[in-house]
Amino acid sequence: MVEANKTTETKPAEIDNTNVPASLTKNVYVESKDLTGGEEVRGYDFNKGIDYEALFATFRHTGFQATNLGLAIEEVNKMIKWRLSDEPVAEDEEEQYKDPEVRKKTRCTIYLGYTSNMASCGMREYIRYLCQHKMVDQIVTTCGGIEEDIMKCMAPCFIGDFALKGADLREQGLNRIGNLIVPNKNYSLLESWFLPLVQEMFKE
């Protein structure tokens, strides 16, 4: 038996091309380019216990969309760690930023951009956490992003299905955003709170 933490390595069998047409050999059995030194696809080994930092680091070489997530995590970590002192002093640098102590304390300005669907779904709680703990400096969003955020303060959305028919939902006073269900009541609550403010602004 093979132990759980070990894998067996087998040497690939040699291909006998003796009776294979030359055209087939040329097009199918093309000799592989040597990728030695490249990033190998490898996931996280949970036998080593749960180490979230190491787990996230493996996303980079997990493949498919996990690789893009891993690259994003690396970029965010660079943003968090960066200080102006990491860069050489430019010739035209402002006087205040020539001070080494000031440079050590000068960090990235972190912008967070999101669309309305991210406020409608469970990503809203992540965005709220980042803002609550001052982990972002500026937010760039849409009117829908603000609207959906306010609506979530008043009433919840529900999990549905991407295949639900709009006509059937409409008869039930429901709306679909992807696989989320938003009752008409949510929009009514938003309007009942917001319209008086608009009317007051109009009077002013």
C-alpha positions, 0 to 999 in steps of 0.5 A, a space after each residue: 500500500 502507498 502511505 497517505 503522505 507519499 505518492 508513487 512516481 512512474 517513469 513514462 513508457 517509451 512510445 514505439 513509433 516503428 509502425 506509425 505513419 510519419 505524418 501522424 508522428 509529426 502532428 501527434 507525437 510532437 516532442 514536448 517543450 521543456 518546462 523545467 523551472 515553470 510553476 507546477 500545478 499543485 493544491 494545498 496539502 491539508 495533511 499539514 493542518 490548516 494554515 490559511 496564509 499557506 492555503 491562500 498562497 497555493 491558489 496562485 498555482 491551483 489553476 483555473 480561476 483560483 490562479 486569478 484569485 491568487 494573483 489578486 491576493 498577492 497584489 492586495 498584500 503588496 498594497 498593504 505592505 507598501 511604504 513610500 520608503 520602498 521607493 527611491 527619492 525622486 528628483 522632483 519629490 515634494 520636500 515633505 516626502 524627502 523626510 525618511 520618517 515621513 516616507 516610512 509612514 506614507 502608505 498606499 491609498 487603497 480604492 475599492 470598486 464594486 457594483 450593485 450585485 456585490 451589495 445585493 449578495 453576501 459580498 456586502 458583509 465583506 465590504 462592510 468589514 473592510 470599511 468598518 476596520 478602515 482597510 480601504 481609503 476610498 470607495 468607487 461604486 454605482 448608484 445601484 451599489 448605494 441603493 442595494 446597500 441601503 435596501 439590505 439595511 431594511 430587508 434581506 434578499 433570498 437565495 433563488 435560482 438562475 433558471 426562475 422565470 421572470 414572468 412567474 416571479 412578477 406575479 408573486 411580487 418578486 424580482 430576480 438578480 442572478 440567483 437572488 430573489 428580491 421582494 417588491 417590499 424591499 423597493 417599497 421600503 427604500 422609496 418610503 424612506 428616500 422620497 421624503 428626503 428628495 421632497 425636502 431637498 426640492 423644497 430647500 
